[in-house]
Amino acid sequence: MKRQRGFTLLEVIVAFALLALALTLLLGSLSGAARQVRAAEDASCATLHAQSLFARIGVGQALQPGLQEGQFEQGRYRWRLSIAPYLDPLKAQATMIDPGAPQLLQLDLAVQWGDAPGQRLRWQTLRLAPTDPNRGQALP
């Protein structure tokens, strides 16, 4: 009797099971990569919005200490900007500051686009704010 060549049913089932496992692992890694690309895109967009906001701050109006909030892209990105006088940590005691001298302000900007901890970025910078020429003058 001649023996037939070919695969048994058990060998075909095992091959399909291994193929299914390999495809599952491959698709899992691809979806993880897609999530990372999306997170990087969101962070890049938030950074661009923050740069444009920092570029506009103090243009056309005097830079004043306080708190400002707003949004970009119809509320997808929310921002909060805190402006406060800069306090030098190396100087333990307050010194007298000339009221006519420019003031150094610390800007703290937070941009958030979701509720997860990884969906928030924060920047800090310093700006030299010129004095307001109208401050201290009486109105006519």
The first five atom37 places (N, CA, C, CB, O) and aatype in JSON, in Angstrom:
{
  "aatype": [12, 11, 1, 5, 1, 7, 13, 16, 10, 10, 6, 19, 9, 19, 0, 13, 0, 10, 10, 0, 10, 0, 10, 16, 10, 10, 10, 7, 15, 10, 15, 7, 0, 0, 1, 5, 19, 1, 0, 0, 6, 3, 0, 15, 4, 0, 16, 10, 8, 0, 5, 15, 10, 13, 0, 1, 9, 7, 19, 7, 5, 0, 10, 5, 14, 7, 10, 5, 6, 7, 5, 13, 6, 5, 7, 1, 18, 1, 17, 1, 10, 15, 9, 0, 14, 18, 10, 3, 14, 10, 11, 0, 5, 0, 16, 12, 9, 3, 14, 7, 0, 14, 5, 10, 10, 5, 10, 3, 10, 0, 19, 5, 17, 7, 3, 0, 14, 7, 5, 1, 10, 1, 17, 5, 16, 10, 1, 10, 0, 14, 16, 3, 14, 2, 1, 7, 5, 0, 10, 14],
  "atom_mask": [
    [1, 1, 1, 1, 1],
    [1, 1, 1, 1, 1],
    [1, 1, 1, 1, 1],
    [1, 1, 1, 1, 1],
    [1, 1, 1, 1, 1],
    [1, 1, 1, 0, 1],
    [1, 1, 1, 1, 1],
    [1, 1, 1, 1, 1],
    [1, 1, 1, 1, 1],
    [1, 1, 1, 1, 1],
    [1, 1, 1, 1, 1],
    [1, 1, 1, 1, 1],
    [1, 1, 1, 1, 1],
    [1, 1, 1, 1, 1],
    [1, 1, 1, 1, 1],
    [1, 1, 1, 1, 1],
    [1, 1, 1, 1, 1],
    [1, 1, 1, 1, 1],
    [1, 1, 1, 1, 1],
    [1, 1, 1, 1, 1],
    [1, 1, 1, 1, 1],
    [1, 1, 1, 1, 1],
    [1, 1, 1, 1, 1],
    [1, 1, 1, 1, 1],
    [1, 1, 1, 1, 1],
    [1, 1, 1, 1, 1],
    [1, 1, 1, 1, 1],
    [1, 1, 1, 0, 1],
    [1, 1, 1, 1, 1],
    [1, 1, 1, 1, 1],
    [1, 1, 1, 1, 1],
    [1, 1, 1, 0, 1],
    [1, 1, 1, 1, 1],
    [1, 1, 1, 1, 1],
    [1, 1, 1, 1, 1],
    [1, 1, 1, 1, 1],
    [1, 1, 1, 1, 1],
    [1, 1, 1, 1, 1],
    [1, 1, 1, 1, 1],
    [1, 1, 1, 1, 1],
    [1, 1, 1, 1, 1],
    [1, 1, 1, 1, 1],
    [1, 1, 1, 1, 1],
    [1, 1, 1, 1, 1],
    [1, 1, 1, 1, 1],
    [1, 1, 1, 1, 1],
    [1, 1, 1, 1, 1],
    [1, 1, 1, 1, 1],
    [1, 1, 1, 1, 1],
    [1, 1, 1, 1, 1],
    [1, 1, 1, 1, 1],
    [1, 1, 1, 1, 1],
    [1, 1, 1, 1, 1],
    [1, 1, 1, 1, 1],
    [1, 1, 1, 1, 1],
    [1, 1, 1, 1, 1],
    [1, 1, 1, 1, 1],
    [1, 1, 1, 0, 1],
    [1, 1, 1, 1, 1],
    [1, 1, 1, 0, 1],
    [1, 1, 1, 1, 1],
    [1, 1, 1, 1, 1],
    [1, 1, 1, 1, 1],
    [1, 1, 1, 1, 1],
    [1, 1, 1, 1, 1],
    [1, 1, 1, 0, 1],
    [1, 1, 1, 1, 1],
    [1, 1, 1, 1, 1],
    [1, 1, 1, 1, 1],
    [1, 1, 1, 0, 1],
    [1, 1, 1, 1, 1],
    [1, 1, 1, 1, 1],
    [1, 1, 1, 1, 1],
    [1, 1, 1, 1, 1],
    [1, 1, 1, 0, 1],
    [1, 1, 1, 1, 1],
    [1, 1, 1, 1, 1],
    [1, 1, 1, 1, 1],
    [1, 1, 1, 1, 1],
    [1, 1, 1, 1, 1],
    [1, 1, 1, 1, 1],
    [1, 1, 1, 1, 1],
    [1, 1, 1, 1, 1],
    [1, 1, 1, 1, 1],
    [1, 1, 1, 1, 1],
    [1, 1, 1, 1, 1],
    [1, 1, 1, 1, 1],
    [1, 1, 1, 1, 1],
    [1, 1, 1, 1, 1],
    [1, 1, 1, 1, 1],
    [1, 1, 1, 1, 1],
    [1, 1, 1, 1, 1],
    [1, 1, 1, 1, 1],
    [1, 1, 1, 1, 1],
    [1, 1, 1, 1, 1],
    [1, 1, 1, 1, 1],
    [1, 1, 1, 1, 1],
    [1, 1, 1, 1, 1],
    [1, 1, 1, 1, 1],
    [1, 1, 1, 0, 1],
    [1, 1, 1, 1, 1],
    [1, 1, 1, 1, 1],
    [1, 1, 1, 1, 1],
    [1, 1, 1, 1, 1],
    [1, 1, 1, 1, 1],
    [1, 1, 1, 1, 1],
    [1, 1, 1, 1, 1],
    [1, 1, 1, 1, 1],
    [1, 1, 1, 1, 1],
    [1, 1, 1, 1, 1],
    [1, 1, 1, 1, 1],
    [1, 1, 1, 1, 1],
    [1, 1, 1, 1, 1],
    [1, 1, 1, 0, 1],
    [1, 1, 1, 1, 1],
    [1, 1, 1, 1, 1],
    [1, 1, 1, 1, 1],
    [1, 1, 1, 0, 1],
    [1, 1, 1, 1, 1],
    [1, 1, 1, 1, 1],
    [1, 1, 1, 1, 1],
    [1, 1, 1, 1, 1],
    [1, 1, 1, 1, 1],
    [1, 1, 1, 1, 1],
    [1, 1, 1, 1, 1],
    [1, 1, 1, 1, 1],
    [1, 1, 1, 1, 1],
    [1, 1, 1, 1, 1],
    [1, 1, 1, 1, 1],
    [1, 1, 1, 1, 1],
    [1, 1, 1, 1, 1],
    [1, 1, 1, 1, 1],
    [1, 1, 1, 1, 1],
    [1, 1, 1, 1, 1],
    [1, 1, 1, 1, 1],
    [1, 1, 1, 0, 1],
    [1, 1, 1, 1, 1],
    [1, 1, 1, 1, 1],
    [1, 1, 1, 1, 1],
    [1, 1, 1, 1, 1]
  ],
  "atom_positions": [
    [[0.83, -1.18, 0.0], [0.0, 0.0, 0.0], [0.88, 1.25, 0.0], [-0.95, -0.01, 1.21], [1.88, 1.34, 0.71]],
    [[0.48, 2.19, -0.8], [1.21, 3.45, -0.86], [0.68, 4.41, 0.2], [1.1, 4.09, -2.26], [-0.52, 4.52, 0.43]],
    [[1.6, 5.07, 0.82], [1.2, 6.05, 1.84], [0.95, 7.39, 1.16], [2.28, 6.19, 2.97], [1.74, 7.81, 0.33]],
    [[-0.15, 8.05, 1.52], [-0.48, 9.36, 0.94], [0.32, 10.45, 1.64], [-2.01, 9.65, 1.04], [0.58, 10.41, 2.84]],
    [[0.71, 11.42, 0.83], [1.44, 12.55, 1.39], [0.46, 13.68, 1.66], [2.58, 13.03, 0.44], [-0.54, 13.82, 0.95]],
    [[0.74, 14.5, 2.71], [-0.1, 15.64, 3.03], [-0.1, 15.88, 4.53], [0.0, 0.0, 0.0], [0.62, 15.22, 5.29]],
    [[-0.91, 16.82, 4.95], [-0.99, 17.17, 6.36], [-2.23, 16.53, 6.97], [-1.03, 18.71, 6.54], [-3.26, 16.36, 6.32]],
    [[-2.09, 16.18, 8.22], [-3.25, 15.66, 8.94], [-4.09, 16.82, 9.42], [-2.82, 14.76, 10.14], [-3.64, 17.96, 9.43]],
    [[-5.3, 16.52, 9.8], [-6.22, 17.55, 10.29], [-5.65, 18.23, 11.54], [-7.6, 16.94, 10.6], [-5.78, 19.44, 11.7]],
    [[-5.03, 17.47, 12.4], [-4.45, 18.03, 13.62], [-3.33, 19.03, 13.3], [-3.92, 16.9, 14.52], [-3.24, 20.07, 13.95]],
    [[-2.5, 18.73, 12.33], [-1.44, 19.65, 11.94], [-1.99, 20.94, 11.36], [-0.51, 18.97, 10.93], [-1.44, 22.02, 11.62]],
    [[-3.05, 20.87, 10.59], [-3.67, 22.07, 10.02], [-4.28, 22.92, 11.12], [-4.74, 21.68, 8.98], [-4.16, 24.15, 11.09]],
    [[-4.94, 22.3, 12.08], [-5.56, 23.06, 13.19], [-4.48, 23.76, 14.02], [-6.4, 22.12, 14.1], [-4.65, 24.92, 14.39]],
    [[-3.37, 23.08, 14.3], [-2.28, 23.69, 15.07], [-1.68, 24.85, 14.29], [-1.19, 22.64, 15.41], [-1.36, 25.89, 14.88]],
    [[-1.51, 24.71, 12.99], [-0.96, 25.79, 12.17], [-1.87, 27.01, 12.2], [-0.75, 25.32, 10.73], [-1.4, 28.14, 12.32]],
    [[-3.2, 26.78, 12.07], [-4.13, 27.92, 12.14], [-4.13, 28.57, 13.52], [-5.54, 27.46, 11.79], [-4.25, 29.79, 13.61]],
    [[-3.99, 27.8, 14.58], [-3.95, 28.36, 15.94], [-2.7, 29.23, 16.11], [-3.96, 27.23, 17.0], [-2.77, 30.32, 16.69]],
    [[-1.56, 28.76, 15.61], [-0.34, 29.56, 15.69], [-0.44, 30.83, 14.86], [0.86, 28.74, 15.24], [0.03, 31.89, 15.28]],
    [[-1.05, 30.74, 13.69], [-1.25, 31.92, 12.85], [-2.17, 32.93, 13.54], [-1.84, 31.51, 11.49], [-1.9, 34.13, 13.52]],
    [[-3.24, 32.45, 14.16], [-4.16, 33.35, 14.88], [-3.45, 34.03, 16.05], [-5.39, 32.56, 15.39], [-3.67, 35.22, 16.28]],
    [[-2.62, 33.3, 16.78], [-1.88, 33.89, 17.9], [-0.9, 34.96, 17.41], [-1.12, 32.8, 18.67], [-0.79, 36.03, 18.01]],
    [[-0.2, 34.66, 16.33], [0.75, 35.63, 15.78], [0.04, 36.89, 15.29], [1.56, 35.01, 14.63], [0.53, 38.0, 15.51]],
    [[-1.11, 36.75, 14.63], [-1.86, 37.91, 14.16], [-2.41, 38.73, 15.32], [-3.01, 37.47, 13.25], [-2.45, 39.96, 15.25]],
    [[-2.84, 38.07, 16.39], [-3.33, 38.78, 17.57], [-2.23, 39.63, 18.19], [-3.88, 37.79, 18.61], [-2.45, 40.79, 18.54]],
    [[-1.05, 39.05, 18.32], [0.08, 39.82, 18.88], [0.46, 40.98, 17.98], [1.29, 38.91, 19.09], [0.76, 42.07, 18.46]],
    [[0.47, 40.75, 16.69], [0.82, 41.81, 15.74], [-0.19, 42.95, 15.78], [0.9, 41.24, 14.33], [0.2, 44.12, 15.81]],
    [[-1.47, 42.64, 15.77], [-2.5, 43.69, 15.81], [-2.49, 44.43, 17.14], [-3.88, 43.08, 15.57], [-2.75, 45.64, 17.18]],
    [[-2.18, 43.73, 18.22], [-2.07, 44.4, 19.52], [-0.95, 45.42, 19.55], [0.0, 0.0, 0.0], [-1.12, 46.52, 20.07]],
    [[0.19, 45.05, 18.99], [1.3, 46.0, 18.97], [1.02, 47.17, 18.03], [2.6, 45.29, 18.55], [1.44, 48.29, 18.3]],
    [[0.32, 46.92, 16.92], [-0.03, 48.01, 16.02], [-1.02, 48.99, 16.66], [-0.62, 47.46, 14.72], [-0.9, 50.2, 16.46]],
    [[-1.97, 48.48, 17.41], [-2.93, 49.39, 18.06], [-2.25, 50.19, 19.17], [-4.12, 48.59, 18.63], [-2.59, 51.36, 19.39]],
    [[-1.29, 49.58, 19.87], [-0.53, 50.32, 20.87], [0.29, 51.43, 20.23], [0.0, 0.0, 0.0], [0.4, 52.53, 20.77]],
    [[0.86, 51.14, 19.08], [1.63, 52.15, 18.36], [0.72, 53.28, 17.88], [2.37, 51.53, 17.16], [1.12, 54.45, 17.91]],
    [[-0.48, 52.94, 17.45], [-1.43, 53.98, 17.01], [-1.82, 54.88, 18.18], [-2.69, 53.33, 16.39], [-1.98, 56.09, 18.0]],
    [[-1.98, 54.31, 19.37], [-2.29, 55.13, 20.56], [-1.14, 56.07, 20.88], [-2.6, 54.23, 21.78], [-1.36, 57.22, 21.24]],
    [[0.09, 55.57, 20.76], [1.24, 56.42, 21.03], [1.36, 57.54, 20.01], [2.52, 55.59, 21.04], [1.73, 58.66, 20.37]],
    [[1.06, 57.26, 18.77], [1.1, 58.31, 17.74], [0.05, 59.36, 18.04], [0.88, 57.7, 16.34], [0.31, 60.55, 17.89]],
    [[-1.14, 58.94, 18.45], [-2.22, 59.88, 18.77], [-1.83, 60.75, 19.97], [-3.54, 59.12, 19.07], [-2.07, 61.96, 19.96]],
    [[-1.24, 60.15, 20.99], [-0.83, 60.92, 22.17], [0.26, 61.92, 21.8], [-0.32, 59.97, 23.29], [0.25, 63.06, 22.29]],
    [[1.2, 61.52, 20.94], [2.25, 62.45, 20.51], [1.66, 63.58, 19.68], [3.32, 61.7, 19.7], [2.11, 64.73, 19.8]],
    [[0.68, 63.28, 18.86], [0.04, 64.32, 18.05], [-0.7, 65.32, 18.94], [-0.94, 63.7, 17.04], [-0.64, 66.53, 18.7]],
    [[-1.41, 64.82, 19.96], [-2.11, 65.72, 20.89], [-1.13, 66.61, 21.65], [-2.95, 64.91, 21.87], [-1.37, 67.8, 21.81]],
    [[-0.02, 66.03, 22.11], [0.97, 66.81, 22.85], [1.63, 67.85, 21.95], [2.04, 65.89, 23.46], [1.9, 68.97, 22.39]],
    [[1.89, 67.5, 20.7], [2.48, 68.46, 19.75], [1.53, 69.61, 19.47], [2.85, 67.76, 18.45], [1.95, 70.76, 19.42]],
    [[0.26, 69.29, 19.3], [-0.74, 70.34, 19.04], [-0.87, 71.26, 20.25], [-2.11, 69.7, 18.68], [-0.98, 72.47, 20.1]],
    [[-0.88, 70.68, 21.45], [-0.95, 71.49, 22.68], [0.27, 72.4, 22.79], [-1.05, 70.58, 23.92], [0.15, 73.55, 23.22]],
    [[1.44, 71.9, 22.4], [2.66, 72.71, 22.44], [2.59, 73.87, 21.45], [3.89, 71.84, 22.13], [2.99, 74.98, 21.78]],
    [[2.07, 73.61, 20.26], [1.93, 74.69, 19.28], [0.95, 75.76, 19.77], [1.44, 74.13, 17.93], [1.2, 76.95, 19.61]],
    [[-0.15, 75.34, 20.38], [-1.1, 76.31, 20.93], [-0.45, 77.12, 22.05], [-2.37, 75.59, 21.45], [-0.67, 78.33, 22.15]],
    [[0.34, 76.46, 22.89], [1.01, 77.17, 23.99], [2.01, 78.18, 23.45], [1.72, 76.16, 24.92], [2.11, 79.29, 23.97]],
    [[2.75, 77.81, 22.42], [3.71, 78.74, 21.83], [3.0, 79.96, 21.25], [4.54, 78.05, 20.75], [3.47, 81.09, 21.4]],
    [[1.88, 79.74, 20.59], [1.16, 80.88, 20.01], [0.58, 81.76, 21.12], [0.04, 80.4, 19.07], [0.54, 82.98, 20.98]],
    [[0.13, 81.14, 22.21], [-0.41, 81.93, 23.32], [0.7, 82.75, 23.97], [-1.08, 81.02, 24.36], [0.5, 83.92, 24.28]],
    [[1.86, 82.14, 24.19], [2.99, 82.89, 24.76], [3.42, 84.03, 23.85], [4.16, 81.95, 25.02], [3.85, 85.08, 24.32]],
    [[3.32, 83.83, 22.55], [3.7, 84.89, 21.6], [2.72, 86.06, 21.65], [3.76, 84.32, 20.18], [3.11, 87.2, 21.42]],
    [[1.45, 85.78, 21.96], [0.44, 86.85, 22.0], [0.38, 87.58, 23.33], [-0.91, 86.29, 21.7], [-0.1, 88.71, 23.39]],
    [[0.85, 86.96, 24.41], [0.74, 87.54, 25.75], [1.54, 88.84, 25.81], [1.24, 86.54, 26.83], [2.72, 88.87, 25.46]],
    [[0.9, 89.88, 26.26], [1.56, 91.17, 26.43], [1.64, 92.0, 25.17], [0.0, 0.0, 0.0], [2.22, 93.09, 25.2]],
    [[1.08, 91.53, 24.06], [1.09, 92.29, 22.81], [-0.23, 93.05, 22.73], [1.29, 91.36, 21.56], [-1.3, 92.45, 22.75]],
    [[-0.14, 94.37, 22.62], [-1.34, 95.19, 22.5], [-1.94, 95.62, 23.83], [0.0, 0.0, 0.0], [-2.74, 96.56, 23.87]],
    [[-1.56, 94.97, 24.89], [-2.03, 95.37, 26.22], [-0.94, 95.08, 27.24], [-3.36, 94.64, 26.6], [-0.1, 94.21, 27.03]],
    [[-0.97, 95.81, 28.32], [0.07, 95.65, 29.34], [-0.06, 94.29, 30.02], [-0.02, 96.79, 30.39], [-1.17, 93.82, 30.26]],
    [[1.05, 93.69, 30.32], [1.08, 92.4, 31.0], [0.86, 92.65, 32.48], [2.43, 91.66, 30.75], [1.65, 93.32, 33.13]],
    [[-0.23, 92.1, 33.02], [-0.6, 92.32, 34.41], [-0.7, 90.99, 35.14], [-1.94, 93.08, 34.49], [-1.12, 89.99, 34.56]],
    [[-0.32, 90.97, 36.43], [-0.51, 89.74, 37.21], [-1.99, 89.38, 37.27], [0.06, 89.91, 38.65], [-2.86, 90.25, 37.31]],
    [[-2.26, 88.08, 37.28], [-3.63, 87.61, 37.36], [-3.76, 86.22, 36.78], [0.0, 0.0, 0.0], [-2.77, 85.53, 36.52]],
    [[-5.01, 85.81, 36.58], [-5.32, 84.48, 36.08], [-6.19, 84.61, 34.84], [-6.02, 83.62, 37.17], [-7.17, 85.36, 34.84]],
    [[-5.84, 83.88, 33.79], [-6.63, 83.87, 32.56], [-6.91, 82.43, 32.17], [-5.89, 84.64, 31.41], [-6.08, 81.55, 32.41]],
    [[-8.06, 82.2, 31.57], [-8.42, 80.86, 31.09], [-9.02, 80.98, 29.72], [-9.39, 80.16, 32.06], [-9.54, 82.03, 29.35]],
    [[-8.96, 79.9, 28.97], [-9.55, 79.89, 27.64], [-9.49, 78.51, 27.04], [0.0, 0.0, 0.0], [-9.19, 77.52, 27.72]],
    [[-9.77, 78.46, 25.75], [-9.78, 77.18, 25.06], [-9.35, 77.34, 23.61], [-11.16, 76.53, 25.14], [-9.42, 78.43, 23.05]],
    [[-8.91, 76.25, 23.02], [-8.55, 76.17, 21.62], [-9.4, 75.07, 20.97], [-7.01, 75.9, 21.44], [-9.87, 74.16, 21.65]],
    [[-9.58, 75.18, 19.67], [-10.27, 74.16, 18.87], [-11.63, 73.79, 19.47], [-9.4, 72.91, 18.75], [-11.88, 72.62, 19.76]],
    [[-12.47, 74.75, 19.66], [-13.83, 74.57, 20.17], [-13.87, 73.77, 21.47], [-14.68, 73.89, 19.12], [-14.76, 72.93, 21.66]],
    [[-12.95, 74.02, 22.35], [-12.97, 73.4, 23.67], [-12.18, 72.11, 23.79], [0.0, 0.0, 0.0], [-12.12, 71.53, 24.87]],
    [[-11.57, 71.64, 22.73], [-10.78, 70.4, 22.82], [-9.58, 70.59, 23.73], [-10.32, 69.94, 21.42], [-9.25, 69.71, 24.53]],
    [[-8.91, 71.73, 23.62], [-7.77, 72.05, 24.47], [-8.17, 73.21, 25.38], [-6.49, 72.41, 23.61], [-8.6, 74.26, 24.91]],
    [[-8.02, 73.01, 26.68], [-8.32, 74.06, 27.66], [-7.0, 74.55, 28.25], [-9.3, 73.54, 28.79], [-6.1, 73.76, 28.54]],
    [[-6.9, 75.87, 28.43], [-5.67, 76.41, 29.0], [-5.97, 77.3, 30.18], [-4.89, 77.18, 27.95], [-7.05, 77.88, 30.3]],
    [[-4.97, 77.4, 31.06], [-5.05, 78.25, 32.26], [-3.69, 78.91, 32.43], [-5.46, 77.42, 33.55], [-2.67, 78.23, 32.54]],
    [[-3.69, 80.23, 32.45], [-2.44, 81.0, 32.54], [-2.46, 81.81, 33.83], [-2.26, 81.93, 31.31], [-3.38, 82.58, 34.09]],
    [[-1.43, 81.63, 34.62], [-1.26, 82.38, 35.86], [-0.05, 83.29, 35.7], [-1.09, 81.42, 37.1], [1.04, 82.84, 35.33]],
    [[-0.25, 84.57, 35.97], [0.83, 85.55, 35.88], [1.02, 86.15, 37.27], [0.51, 86.68, 34.81], [0.07, 86.68, 37.86]],
    [[2.24, 86.07, 37.78], [2.52, 86.57, 39.12], [3.91, 87.19, 39.13], [2.42, 85.43, 40.19], [4.76, 86.81, 38.32]],
    [[4.16, 88.14, 40.02], [5.51, 88.7, 40.13], [6.5, 87.6, 40.5], [5.56, 89.84, 41.19], [6.19, 86.73, 41.32]],
    [[7.67, 87.64, 39.9], [8.69, 86.63, 40.16], [9.38, 86.93, 41.47], [9.7, 86.56, 39.02], [9.81, 88.06, 41.71]],
    [[9.48, 85.92, 42.31], [10.2, 86.04, 43.58], [11.46, 85.2, 43.49], [9.31, 85.58, 44.79], [11.4, 83.99, 43.31]],
    [[12.6, 85.86, 43.61], [13.89, 85.17, 43.51], [14.1, 84.32, 44.75], [15.06, 86.19, 43.33], [14.13, 84.86, 45.86]],
    [[14.26, 83.0, 44.61], [14.44, 82.16, 45.79], [15.78, 82.38, 46.49], [14.32, 80.72, 45.4], [15.94, 81.98, 47.65]],
    [[16.74, 82.99, 45.82], [18.04, 83.24, 46.44], [18.03, 84.46, 47.35], [19.1, 83.4, 45.37], [18.91, 84.63, 48.19]],
    [[17.04, 85.31, 47.17], [16.92, 86.5, 48.01], [15.89, 86.19, 49.1], [16.52, 87.78, 47.18], [14.7, 86.07, 48.83]],
    [[16.39, 86.08, 50.34], [15.52, 85.69, 51.44], [14.57, 86.81, 51.84], [16.35, 85.28, 52.64], [13.43, 86.55, 52.23]],
    [[15.01, 88.03, 51.75], [14.17, 89.14, 52.19], [13.78, 90.03, 51.02], [14.88, 89.96, 53.27], [14.52, 90.17, 50.04]],
    [[12.62, 90.6, 51.15], [12.14, 91.49, 50.09], [12.95, 92.78, 50.09], [10.63, 91.8, 50.28], [13.29, 93.31, 51.14]],
    [[13.25, 93.26, 48.92], [13.98, 94.51, 48.79], [13.05, 95.55, 48.18], [15.27, 94.32, 47.92], [12.06, 95.22, 47.53]],
    [[13.39, 96.78, 48.4], [12.59, 97.87, 47.83], [12.81, 97.9, 46.33], [12.96, 99.24, 48.48], [13.94, 97.86, 45.85]],
    [[11.72, 97.97, 45.6], [11.78, 98.01, 44.15], [11.31, 99.39, 43.69], [10.91, 96.89, 43.51], [10.3, 99.9, 44.17]],
    [[12.06, 99.96, 42.78], [11.7, 101.25, 42.21], [10.37, 101.09, 41.47], [12.81, 101.79, 41.26], [10.27, 100.24, 40.59]],
    [[9.34, 101.89, 41.81], [8.04, 101.73, 41.16], [8.09, 101.99, 39.65], [7.04, 102.66, 41.8], [7.21, 101.54, 38.93]],
    [[9.1, 102.71, 39.18], [9.2, 102.99, 37.75], [10.0, 101.95, 36.98], [0.0, 0.0, 0.0], [10.09, 102.01, 35.75]],
    [[10.58, 100.98, 37.72], [11.41, 99.96, 37.06], [10.54, 98.87, 36.44], [12.4, 99.34, 38.07], [9.45, 98.59, 36.94]],
    [[11.0, 98.26, 35.37], [10.26, 97.13, 34.8], [10.15, 96.01, 35.83], [10.94, 96.61, 33.51], [11.0, 95.86, 36.71]],
    [[9.09, 95.22, 35.71], [8.82, 94.16, 36.67], [9.0, 92.79, 35.99], [7.39, 94.3, 37.26], [8.56, 92.58, 34.86]],
    [[9.66, 91.88, 36.7], [9.83, 90.53, 36.19], [8.64, 89.68, 36.64], [11.17, 89.9, 36.68], [8.36, 89.56, 37.83]],
    [[7.93, 89.1, 35.65], [6.74, 88.31, 35.94], [6.98, 86.85, 35.56], [5.52, 88.87, 35.18], [7.65, 86.54, 34.58]],
    [[6.4, 85.96, 36.36], [6.47, 84.53, 36.07], [5.14, 84.1, 35.46], [6.78, 83.7, 37.37], [4.08, 84.32, 36.03]],
    [[5.22, 83.47, 34.27], [4.03, 82.98, 33.58], [4.0, 81.47, 33.71], [4.02, 83.42, 32.09], [4.98, 80.79, 33.39]],
    [[2.89, 80.94, 34.16], [2.71, 79.5, 34.35], [1.5, 79.09, 33.52], [2.52, 79.13, 35.87], [0.37, 79.47, 33.84]],
    [[1.73, 78.32, 32.45], [0.66, 77.93, 31.53], [0.46, 76.43, 31.58], [0.99, 78.38, 30.08], [1.4, 75.65, 31.47]],
    [[-0.81, 76.02, 31.76], [-1.18, 74.6, 31.73], [-2.19, 74.4, 30.61], [-1.76, 74.13, 33.11], [-3.18, 75.13, 30.53]],
    [[-1.94, 73.42, 29.75], [-2.87, 73.07, 28.67], [-3.3, 71.64, 28.89], [-2.2, 73.25, 27.24], [-2.47, 70.75, 29.1]],
    [[-4.62, 71.42, 28.86], [-5.18, 70.1, 29.12], [-6.15, 69.74, 28.01], [-5.89, 70.06, 30.5], [-6.92, 70.59, 27.57]],
    [[-6.13, 68.5, 27.56], [-7.05, 68.07, 26.49], [-7.81, 66.81, 26.86], [-6.28, 67.83, 25.21], [-8.43, 66.2, 25.99]],
    [[-7.79, 66.41, 28.11], [-8.52, 65.24, 28.6], [-8.43, 65.21, 30.11], [0.0, 0.0, 0.0], [-7.96, 66.16, 30.74]],
    [[-8.89, 64.11, 30.69], [-8.88, 64.01, 32.14], [-7.77, 63.12, 32.68], [-10.2, 63.49, 32.62], [-7.53, 63.08, 33.88]],
    [[-7.09, 62.41, 31.8], [-6.0, 61.52, 32.23], [-4.76, 62.35, 32.58], [-5.66, 60.49, 31.12], [-4.57, 63.44, 32.05]],
    [[-3.92, 61.84, 33.48], [-2.71, 62.59, 33.86], [-1.77, 62.86, 32.68], [-1.95, 61.83, 34.92], [-1.08, 63.87, 32.68]],
    [[-1.73, 61.99, 31.7], [-0.85, 62.18, 30.56], [-1.41, 63.13, 29.52], [0.0, 0.0, 0.0], [-0.77, 63.35, 28.49]],
    [[-2.56, 63.71, 29.77], [-3.19, 64.62, 28.82], [-3.15, 66.06, 29.32], [-4.63, 64.2, 28.55], [-4.11, 66.81, 29.2]],
    [[-2.01, 66.4, 29.89], [-1.82, 67.76, 30.41], [-0.35, 68.12, 30.31], [-2.33, 67.88, 31.88], [0.52, 67.32, 30.67]],
    [[-0.07, 69.32, 29.83], [1.3, 69.81, 29.76], [1.36, 71.16, 30.47], [1.79, 69.93, 28.28], [0.38, 71.9, 30.53]],
    [[2.54, 71.47, 31.01], [2.7, 72.72, 31.76], [4.04, 73.35, 31.38], [2.62, 72.47, 33.29], [5.06, 72.68, 31.25]],
    [[3.99, 74.68, 31.22], [5.19, 75.45, 30.9], [5.3, 76.61, 31.87], [5.15, 75.96, 29.42], [4.3, 77.13, 32.35]],
    [[6.53, 77.02, 32.15], [6.8, 78.2, 32.96], [7.86, 79.02, 32.25], [7.26, 77.82, 34.4], [8.81, 78.48, 31.68]],
    [[7.68, 80.34, 32.3], [8.66, 81.23, 31.71], [8.62, 82.55, 32.47], [8.39, 81.44, 30.2], [7.71, 82.81, 33.26]],
    [[9.61, 83.38, 32.22], [9.68, 84.71, 32.82], [9.58, 85.75, 31.73], [10.99, 84.89, 33.64], [10.08, 85.56, 30.62]],
    [[8.91, 86.86, 32.05], [8.8, 87.98, 31.12], [9.09, 89.27, 31.87], [7.39, 88.03, 30.46], [8.71, 89.44, 33.03]],
    [[9.77, 90.16, 31.18], [10.03, 91.47, 31.74], [8.92, 92.39, 31.25], [11.45, 92.01, 31.32], [8.79, 92.64, 30.05]],
    [[8.13, 92.89, 32.18], [7.0, 93.75, 31.84], [7.4, 95.2, 32.05], [5.75, 93.39, 32.68], [7.76, 95.59, 33.16]],
    [[7.32, 95.99, 31.0], [7.63, 97.41, 31.18], [6.58, 98.06, 32.05], [7.7, 98.13, 29.81], [5.45, 97.58, 32.17]],
    [[6.96, 99.15, 32.66], [6.01, 99.85, 33.52], [4.94, 100.53, 32.69], [6.73, 100.87, 34.41], [5.17, 100.9, 31.53]],
    [[3.79, 100.7, 33.28], [2.69, 101.38, 32.62], [2.94, 102.88, 32.76], [1.3, 100.97, 33.23], [3.0, 103.38, 33.88]],
    [[3.08, 103.61, 31.66], [3.39, 105.05, 31.77], [2.25, 105.84, 32.38], [3.73, 105.61, 30.4], [2.46, 106.97, 32.84]],
    [[1.06, 105.31, 32.39], [-0.1, 106.03, 32.94], [-0.33, 105.75, 34.41], [-1.35, 105.67, 32.16], [-1.17, 106.39, 35.04]],
    [[0.4, 104.8, 34.99], [0.17, 104.47, 36.38], [0.64, 105.62, 37.26], [0.9, 103.16, 36.75], [1.72, 106.19, 37.06]],
    [[-0.16, 105.94, 38.22], [0.2, 106.98, 39.17], [-0.09, 108.38, 38.71], [0.0, 0.0, 0.0], [0.18, 109.33, 39.45]],
    [[-0.61, 108.55, 37.52], [-0.92, 109.89, 37.04], [-2.42, 110.15, 37.26], [-0.53, 110.05, 35.53], [-3.26, 109.26, 37.09]],
    [[-2.72, 111.38, 37.63], [-4.12, 111.76, 37.84], [-4.79, 111.97, 36.5], [-4.23, 113.04, 38.71], [-4.18, 112.46, 35.56]],
    [[-6.05, 111.6, 36.43], [-6.83, 111.82, 35.21], [-7.24, 113.29, 35.13], [-8.08, 110.89, 35.18], [-7.55, 113.9, 36.15]],
    [[-7.26, 113.87, 33.93], [-7.65, 115.3, 33.81], [-9.13, 115.48, 34.02], [-7.26, 115.86, 32.45], [-9.63, 116.6, 33.97]]
  ]
}
